[in-house]
Amino acid sequence: MNPVFDDRPRSGVVRPFDLVDPGFGEPVELRVLPGTRSFLDVVVARIPGWRPLTVDVHVPADGSGPFPVVVYAHGGAFIAGTPRMGPWGPLPGRGIAVVSVDYRLCGEARYPEPVEDVLTAVRWVRAHGAGYGLDPARVAGWGSSAGAFLVGRAALTDGGPIGHPVPAPAGTDATLDAVVLHYPPVDFLALLGHGPDDPRLDQWWTTTCDLFGVTRDGDLSPVRHGALPAAVARCRRVPPLLLAHGTADEVVPHVQSELLHDAVRAAGGHSELQLVDGAGHGAPVFGAPAVLDPAVRFLRRHWGDAASATDRMQ
């Protein structure tokens, strides 16, 4: 295991260095991945009553930039995880920068506040990313599992706040050019409809109640309102979408991606669905060329980029 990129889940406990004033020192460039310049724990916002919102910034080491950017949100069932998790490691080597968000977990905040964290990271890239060699005019979203729900919901806000707005530069845009979602839960009530004998039901009820602040026998309208297919119907601009989901996923069935895919297409939007035969939830194939290559081509197409030499060889 890489000593810097530790994939072990952690809780949302405030760490001592979170209390240090960011002016104490500028982010230090590290070389922890091949072909990548990394800046870890960059403070992008101070949220009253919460820990600072931070991101990890990973920039291609080769080339002068500015580089197109993926704002990434990790998985972890909304209760755990780290911005150093995910399939994004090869992207800087292919000319795409990554800004991975340390969003607030269920133990820290409830929906929709983690969505606001993703939106804030997008605004930060638009306002300040040029200082890291990022291109503020080419910003896409990418998420895995729980993070895919958050990125998907952030993409369906028309760039505006849906919770308590996080302090951010005035006038900055939070819309996304394109979105890649891996095995997302898109409609929690549909997940809960698997039936009383489904062993996943209790865990999904716990997750749903914790995330949305509801009870099983209470008002579930916040859950219904937060569903991504419902958000598509309310959104004026739906960015181009690429979904990837395993056919053997027993945590989030692939019908969840199909629901969102169908909703976007029914609304006249652009959606592509890659069903990965035999893949389970979070399977290694989602970080392999079979899934990453189509995603890179999708992003470059919607950014209007010419394919890099590396991409042309895939």
VEXLOTOR-137126 format. One record per residue (C-alpha): residue in one letter; x, y, z. Coordinates in steps of 0.1 Angstrom, whole numbers, plus 5000, padded with zeros to 4 digits. Example, Ala and Ser with C-alpha at 12.3 -4.5 7.8 and 13.67 -1.06 7.14 Angstrom:
2
a512349555078 s513749895071 
//
This chain:
314
m500050005000 n501350344991 p502150525024 v500850855010 f497850724991 d496350515020 d493050365007 r491750265042 p488450425050 r488450675077 s485750855097 g484951225095 v486751315127 v488351665127 r492151625125 p494451855145 f495952005114 d492552095102 l492552365129 v495752525115 d495252855097 p495852785059 g498053095058 f500652905079 g502052765046 e501352715010 p500552364996 v503752174989 e504151994956 l504751614960 r505551344935 v503651044947 l502350904914 p504250864881 g503951164858 t501951364884 r502551674905 s500351654936 f499151904961 l497451744991 d494851885015 v494452224997 v491952425017 v489252554993 a486652695017 r486052765054 i482652645064 p481252795096 g480652515121 w482552255102 r486152155093 p487752325064 l486852185030 t489952045013 v490851884980 d493851694966 v495051844933 h496851614909 v498351784878 p500151624848 a503851654852 d504451674815 g503251954793 s502652324801 g498952324805 p496452454812 f495052104817 p491351994816 v490051894850 v488051614866 v486451704899 y486251364916 a484151234946 h485150904962 g482950614973 g482450485009 a478650455015 f478550825026 i480150725059 a483750665051 g486350695024 t489150925014 p489951154984 r492950934978 m490650644967 g489350594932 p490250494896 w491650834886 g495350754891 p496150714853 l494351034843 p497251284849 g499451064828 r496951114800 g496851494803 i493851534826 a494151694860 v492151564890 v490751754919 s489551504945 v487151634971 d487251555008 y483451615011 r481551595044 l480451255054 c477151145072 g478751185106 e479451555098 a476551675077 r473351555059 y472151585024 p472451825005 e475551965022 p477951715007 v476551814973 e477452174981 d481052054988 v481251924953 l479852244939 t482252444959 a485252244945 v483952314910 r483752694918 w487252684933 v488652524901 r486952794880 a488253074903 h491652954914 g492652644893 a494752844869 g497252884897 y497852514896 g497952484858 l494252384855 d491952504827 p488852664843 a487052644810 r487252264809 v485852104841 a484051774843 g482751564872 w483451204881 g482250994910 s482250644923 s479250484942 a478250734969 g480450994953 a478750924920 f475451024936 l476951344949 v478551444916 g475451344897 r473251564920 a475751854917 a475551824879 l471751864880 t471552194899 d472152424870 g475152534890 g473152694918 p473052594955 i470652334969 g471652355005 h473552605027 p475952765002 v479552725011 p481553045010 a483053074975 p484153344951 a481253554939 g480053494904 t481953164898 d480252894878 a479652554892 t478252384860 l480052084846 d480952014810 a480451644812 v479951374839 v481251024844 l479450814871 h480550464882 y477850234898 p475750524913 p472750484936 v470450724918 d467050664935 f467150544971 l463450464973 a463750234943 l466650064960 l464450014991 g461849854969 h463849534964 g461549354989 p461449255026 d463648955021 d466549145005 p469449135029 r470549475016 l467349645027 d468349725063 q471649865053 w470050085027 w467450205051 t470250305076 t472150485048 t469050665036 c467950775071 d471450895080 l472051075047 f468651245043 g467851285080 v464551085078 t462950785095 r461450475080 d457950575090 g458350955085 d458251195057 l460351055028 s459851355005 p463451465009 v464551124996 r462151144967 h463251494958 g466851404959 a466551124934 l468651194903 p465951094877 a463651344894 a466351614894 v466751564856 a463151674851 r463751994871 c467152084855 r467352334826 r470752194814 v471751834818 p475451784810 p476451484788 l476551174809 l478550844808 l477550574832 a479450254839 h477949974860 g478649604866 t476049354857 a476949154889 d476649444913 e474849324944 v475249644963 v473749884938 p472049694911 h472749814875 v469049904871 q469950214890 s472150344862 e469550244837 l466950454855 l469150764852 h470250684816 d466550654805 a465550974823 v468351174806 r467451044772 a463751094778 a464551464786 g466451504753 g469851484769 h472951284760 s473650974780 e475850674774 l475650354794 q478450094797 l477349774813 v480449584825 d479749214822 g480249014854 a481649314874 g480649364910 h480449684930 g483849864930 a485549584910 p489149654898 v487949664862 f486650024868 g490250134871 a491349934841 p491550044804 a488349864795 v486450124815 l488850414817 d489650444780 p485950504770 a485650754798 v488750954786 r487550954750 f484051064762 l485551354782 r487851474754 r484951454729 h482851684750 w485751914759 g486351944721 d489951824726 a492051644700 a492851304714 s496351274729 a498851034714 t498250804743 d494550804737 r494950734700 m496950414708 q494150274731 
//
